[in-house]
Amino acid sequence: QVQLVEFGGGLVQGGGSLRLSCAASGSILSITVMGWYREAPGKPRELVALMHGGSTNYADSVKGRFAISRDYAKNTVYLQMNSLKPEDTAVYYCHARIPPDDYWGQGTQVTVSS
């Protein structure tokens, strides 16, 4: 099993930046995929960014603005979010996959004001 704890959400003005952190503990060596999802009010949860092996994938809506990275020594994955827009407002969830199971953090609120 894996435990995930997110940090770094908050309120920011449009155009600003935030960095989210996700600290992983437990069976971290078995993780095959790590990433970030978000859920806005009234909308389904959607993929924001993920890392699988040496590759990264981003939602079209965040390409060029967000960057995912992982510090293996600290067992932490980050999401650097730049040029934030009001439509980025959502609860952001850290995700890890150890096939066939998925693990989620508790979520952190990101609110972008116009």
JONOR-V754769 format. One record per backbone hydrogen bond with DSSP energy under -0.5 kcal/mol. CO is the residue of the C=O (numbers start at 0). NH is the residue of the N-H. Records with the same first field share a line. If there is no record, write none. Layout:
CO=NH  NH
//
This chain:
0=26
2=24
4=22
6=20
9=110
11=112
12=15
14=82
15=83
17=80
19=78
20=6
21=23  76
22=4
24=2
25=27
26=29
27=30
31=52
32=96
33=50
34=94
35=47  48
36=92
37=45
38=90
39=42
45=37
47=58
48=35
49=56
50=33
51=54
54=51
56=49
58=61  62
61=64  65
64=81
66=79
68=77
69=71
70=74  75
74=23
75=70
76=21
77=68
78=19  80
79=66  81
80=17
83=14
84=87
85=88
89=91  109
90=38
91=107
92=36
93=104
94=34
95=102
96=31  32
97=100
100=97
102=95
107=91
108=9
109=89
110=11  112
112=13
//
